[in-house]
């Protein structure tokens, strides 16, 4: 059966339920030798398996001194701000002893593989050892690959879509257009549990290529599947003003699902501090002082709610979005966020019905 292997991989998910975390899979310990001793990370990697979007997953590692001299931790640095790490810097591990390292991986709201590393270095020794975490972020409708690969001149491709519970569903649109489904006629064929969706550069619209291609389905538990567009213009070049205003939007698409004209939908967008010139230090605290959210194109209205700051690097912005009267169908709406340091855009994906 087409894509049967994908469904087999997703069998760990409960029927009709949102994806749940699989038991972490652990690899065998890996040692790294230094000049005066050896530090082993046990296990070196943890695979959380299939997990639901936006969830957080704790991990526990043991750092073992397999040498003959004490080892002192100089640094334990996560590879991204999505990872919390216990404070072990300055702690010493005696020969034959162990030290516990705890971490927690917060996975994104969009599908795809997410990995993070904790890089550990020792005082007086060159090099480092790594503790790694990985998870497969999956929605009730799985996309393989979970992105549109338009890099290096690629102008077309396919994406496999399948329901992880095996139930038939319909693909209603892709990127705001009728979906190009390989070997399927929506007018005559019954719904399936798996499809092959074709995309071309023409499907991505005219002008600047968007960062996301949103697929709409008829499943109430998964009305939208956001697929990141990988293209030379959708990376750091997409938002050239981010450095100057000291923030960017790590996940710039906000899923609003199905709404009616004038109907308010409560949403949350997150902005993240950015200051590479100062190695991430906050030099302008006004970056997170959110003043307004607006819809410059007139496709609806946005009303600012609460702003919740998480540490020094994140601000969660609650707002209401209302589709304008007369709008209909799938939309990808730019919403402007203004803070004390400048303006930037998030994008609301919504399907407007009468």
N, C-alpha and C positions, 0 to 999 in steps of 0.2 A: 504494500500500500504506500502511496506517496507520503513521504515524510514520517513513516511509521517509527523510524528510529528516534525522531524528535519527540513523539508521544511517549515512547518508552523511557526516554530520559526524564520526562515530566511526570512519570507515574507516582512519584513521591508526594504529589499534591493531592489533597482531598477533593473529591468530586464536588463541583459547584462552589468551592470555597476559594478565597484569595490564596495566593501562594504562601506556603509556610516554610520556615527555616528547616533545612535538613540537618541531621546530626553532623557536627563538624568532623571532617576527615583529616586525620593527622598523618604526616609523613615521619619517617625515621629521623632520629637526631643527626645533626650535622655539626661538625667541629671546625673551628678555625684556629690555627696555630699562630701565636705571637712570638715575640722574641724571648719572653720570660715565662710563658705559660700558654695554656690552651683553654679557650672558652667554647663550650658547646651550648647550642640553643636546642631545647627539647620541647616540642618538636620544632623544626625550622619553619614549617608552614602549616596553616590550618585552612582547610577548605570548608566553608559553611554550606556549600551546596546551593540549592535553589532557595532563594529568599524573596520575600515580598518587598516592593519598593518602599523606600523611606524608613526602613527598620534598622535597629541597632543591635549589634551582635558582639557579646563579650568573648574574650579569648584569654587563655592563661598559658604562659611559657615558663619554663625553668631554665635559668642560666647556670650551667655547671662548670666549675673550675676543675678541669681534669689534669692540671699541671701540678707543679711542686712549690709554687710561690703564690702569694696572695695576688688577686686581681681587683683593681678598683675601676668602677664604671666612670668614664669621663663624659659620655654623652649617650642619650637614648632619644633619637630624633625620628619622629614619624614623617613619612614621605608626603603626607597631605593633612590638611586641617580636619579631615573627616575622621581622624583617628585620635582617640584619647589614650594616653599612656601614663602608667603609674610613675611616680617620681623615684627613680633608682640612682640618679646621678650622685656620685660621691660615696656610694656604698661599696664595701669591700667583700669579696668572696674568698674565703680561705681555701687552701688546697683541699680538694675533695668535697667542698661545700657547694651549696646551691643558693640562688636568689630568685625569688618569684618576680616575674614581669607580667602585669595585667594590661590588657588593651581592649579597646572597644571600637568596632568598625561601624560607622553610620553610612549605609548605602544610599545612593541617590534615588530619586523618585522615578527616574526614567530607566528603561530596561537595558540590559547589557552586562558584561562582566566587569566587576569592580575589584581592584586589588589595592592593597596598601602594605607598606613595609615599615618596620621599626629598625633603624640602623643604629647599632650599638658599637661604641668604640671604647677602648681601655686607656687608662693613664699610662704614659710611657711606652705605648706600643702603636705601631702604624697599622693601618687597615681597620676593618670592622667586620662584625658578623651581623646577620639580618634575620629578623623574625618576620614572617610574611603571612598575610591573610588575604583570602580571595573568596568572592561570592558571585553567584549567577543571579542577577536581579531579574525576576520574571513576573509578568503580569498574567492574568487568566488567559489572554491570548499571547502566545509566544511568537516572537519574530526572530528569524535566523537568516542573515545576521541582524542584529538589533540596531542597524544604522544603514544609511544610504552611502555607499562607497563611491564618491565622485572625485576621488583624488587622481592625480597624474593623468589627466585628460580622459578619464573614463566617462562615457556619456550615457550609458544605460546599464541596467542590471536587474536582478530579481531578488525578491525577499520571500522566504517561506513563512507563512502564517499558519498557526495551528492552535486549537483550543487545548489547554493542558488537561482538561477533564474529558476530552473526547466528544463533547457535545457539538452538534452542528451550529453554525452561526453564519451571518452574512457580513460581507465587507461592503459598507455603504459608500465610502469615498476614500480617496487618498490624496492628500495635499489639496483638498477642496474640489477635486474633480472626480468623475466617474472612474472607478478602479479598473486597471488593465489586468484582468485575471487570466492567466494562461490556462487554456483548455476548459474554460468555464463560461457559460452563457447565463447571465442573471435572469434573462427573460424566460428561459425554459428549464434550467437545471435546478434541482433541489439544493438547499443549503448543505454545506459540507463542514467537516471538522478541520479541514486543512486546505490551503490554497497556495498558489504561487503567484505573487504580485510583481508585475513588471513596472519599472520606472525608467524614464528617460530624462535628459536635462530639460526638455521642453516642459515636463511635468513640474519642475521646480519653480516655474514662473519667470517672468521677464525682470530685468534689472538685477539688483543685488540678490544673490542666492540666500534664502533664509537658513537659519541654523537648524530648523526642525521640519520634518515632513510628518504630518499627523494623519494616521489612518483611523477612520471611523468605522465602528462595527455596531451590530444591533444587540450586543450583549449589555445588559444593564450593569453588570459588575465590571465591564471593561469597554465603555463606549468609545474610548480613544486610546490609541497606542502611539506614543511619540517616538519618532526615529530621528536620531541626530544625523545631520547631513555632514559628511566628511568631505571638505573641499578646501582648497588653498585659501579661499576668501572667508571661510566660516570659523577660522581659528582666531588668533590674536588680532588679525586684521579686521575682523568684523566690527569691533568696538574700539576704534583708535583713541577715543577720549577717556578710556578707563584709567590710565595711569594718572592723568591730570586731575581727575576728580577723586582718586584714591579708592575706588570701588568698582566691582563688576558683578554680574549676575551669573553665578555658577550653573544654574539650570534656568535658562531664560524662557522656557515655555511653562505656562501654568494651565492645567487642564480644568476647564469649566464644565465639561460634559454637555448635556442637553439643557437648553433654557428657552424661554419664551421672550419675545420683545418686551422690554421694560421690566422683566423679572430680575430681581437682584440675585446674584450668586456670590456667596462668600468665598474668598480666595486668599491664599498666602503666597507671597513671593519673598525670596531671600536674596539679600545683597551681601557680598563678602569684601572685606577690606583688602586693599591692594596698594603696596608701596615697595616695589622692588628696589628702588634707589636707596632706601633705608633698610634693606633686608627685612622688610615686613613690619618694622616698627611704626607705631601710630604717631605721626607728626602733625596731623590735622584731625582732631576729634570730631569736627563737624561733618565728617564723611557719613556718619550714621544718623545725623539729625534730619529725618525725613520731613519735608515740608508739604508735599502734595503728590497725588497720583492723578493723571489726566489721560484722556484719550484724544490725542491730537488729530486723528483722522475723522472723528465724528461717527465712528461705527457703533458708539455706545457712550456710556458715562462711567466714571470710576470715582468712588468715594473712599477716602483714607480712613482707616480704623486705627487699631493699636499698632505700635511698633515695639517689638520685644528684642532687646539686645542680648546676644549670647556671647559672653566674654568680651574680648576686644576686637573680634574678627567677623562677627556675623550680626545681622539685623533682620529679623523676620517681620515682614510688612503685611498686616491684614487689611484687605480692602474689599469693597463690593463693586462688582461689574454688572452693568445693565446693558444688554443689547439694545440698539436704537430701534425705534418703530420702523417697520418696513423692511428690516433685515431678515434674511432667510437662508438656511443651509449652513454648511460648514464654513467657519471664519477663523482667520488667524490675525488677531487684532493687536497692533502695537499699543502698549500702555506706557506712558512716560512717568518715570519716578524722578522727583527732584529732591535732592538733599542739600545740606549747607555747602557742598563742594561742587555741585553740578548736576546734570541731567543724564539719564540713561533709559534704556527701554527694556521692558519685559514683554512677552507676547502671550495673549490669552487665546487659547484654542477652544472654541465653543461651536456647537451646532444649534442653530436657532430654528425652532419649529413654531408653527402658528399657535 
